[in-house]
Amino acid sequence: MALKLNSIPFFRSSFFTLFTLFLFLSLLALKLQELKAPWVDECYSYYGIWHDTFSEFYNSILTGINYSPPLYFLMNFLVQLIYPTSIETLRIQSLIWIIIGLILSFYLSRKAFGNMPAALATILIASQSDLILSQAQEARHYAMFFAFSAWALFLQSDICKNKKNHTFWLFLAHSGMCQIHYLGIIFSALIGTSFILVGRKDKITKIVPTPILLALIINSATYLFYISKQTSVLNTWEKPNRFHDLVSVYNESFLTISILVPVIIFLLVIKSKKISSQNINKIDPEKKIVLTSSFLWLITPFVFWIISHISSLNLFVSRYFIPKEVAIIFILAWVIKLILPHFSKRFASYILSIPSLTICILLLLVNFKRSSFALSQDFNYHHSLIIKKSLPTGQQPIVIEGDPKFFPNAYLGKNEYILLIKNEEAANIYKKFSPKLRIISN
């Protein structure tokens, strides 16, 4: 059956491959969202969004409760004024941002290297990246950070071709990165750096494009204002920065062992043939600049890991570097483009269709199984706080009194679970978190 499907052009198309994998990714992420108890950072995301007036929102952002630039929170604040939201809807929004980021990553790679390398690279990373799958479940701003980062790289390839109509959008993409996460300005500056490193006088200026430069200047000024007002309330926890943690940051993007099989096959097929350095040197200047940006993004976690060891500044957290997933997709598409000429066109066409898609779906299912295991009530910290086998079951209400930290268990508990919060103001806030919560104050 697989061979018959593979003989139909539609089933060999990149559209079918991407659509199928994105569908599986979405369904599995939605299932994990159901299993996942909300945790403190998600609650603070919601707290930073749900306000009745702009003055309340402004005061909330400046408290530094999320210690982040305000774009994600401002957007959702405006949305909830029209349509009431919840932690569940914020999680679904994150999934949508992840899909948008993956689509932009595909189109970025396709413009440079064609359909097949772009589709293969996209589905390989989308099916293996723990970071992508985890942030598709979170009511947080990192998925939006991923999408805007993909947009910024996507537009970089156009600005290299002197497409003047993209200058405004380039400014918007870079400003968006900066206003979603504080490290956004680092990734934006690295794109500007790539123009300096690879620029050519005849076609591509060595000067950083005005939209990027303007975005860096304006957002640097806003950062000074935010940081002078905000206090880091949540960002005080210890961040592991051992060598094992560095390896894990990259291993979260793809399963290292999964690379061994195609590498061995490739070595057997080409035997003594070598990839010509001349082919590498023939890369267009536009592609070189995006590749340079991608490599700079790729090594960013390593640089911050070094900084965490030589100074008191430790920002080594894997989700802070989610833009590197876009970079990995682009670099992988480039590598696939280099090795495809060593295979026959028929064999190369066969790779993209059912076999590669099947392998990626299996990898995604393994990732899902591992994630769902960690979210089970027997192993998850949020569940183990109060959900015990000794708790009675039946129609009689179970009132949970005390610290509101117990509420994630009431969220996933049985219908008879009721959370008692005696402080009326606190009770009103928790009632807004989710309609699944049953809260009383007296």
Secondary structure as UniProt FT lines:
FT   HELIX           2..6
FT   HELIX           9..12
FT   HELIX           14..35
FT   HELIX           40..49
FT   HELIX           54..62
FT   TURN            63..64
FT   HELIX           71..82
FT   HELIX           87..113
FT   HELIX           115..128
FT   HELIX           130..135
FT   HELIX           142..159
FT   TURN            160..162
FT   HELIX           164..166
FT   HELIX           167..180
FT   TURN            182..183
FT   HELIX           184..198
FT   TURN            201..203
FT   HELIX           210..229
FT   TURN            235..236
FT   HELIX           243..251
FT   TURN            252..253
FT   HELIX           256..270
FT   TURN            271..272
FT   HELIX           277..281
FT   HELIX           285..310
FT   HELIX           318..321
FT   TURN            322..323
FT   HELIX           324..339
FT   HELIX           340..342
FT   HELIX           345..352
FT   HELIX           354..374
FT   TURN            377..379
FT   HELIX           381..384
FT   TURN            385..386
FT   TURN            389..390
FT   STRAND          398..401
FT   HELIX           404..406
FT   HELIX           407..412
FT   TURN            415..416
FT   STRAND          417..420
FT   HELIX           424..433
FT   TURN            435..436
FT   STRAND          439..440
//
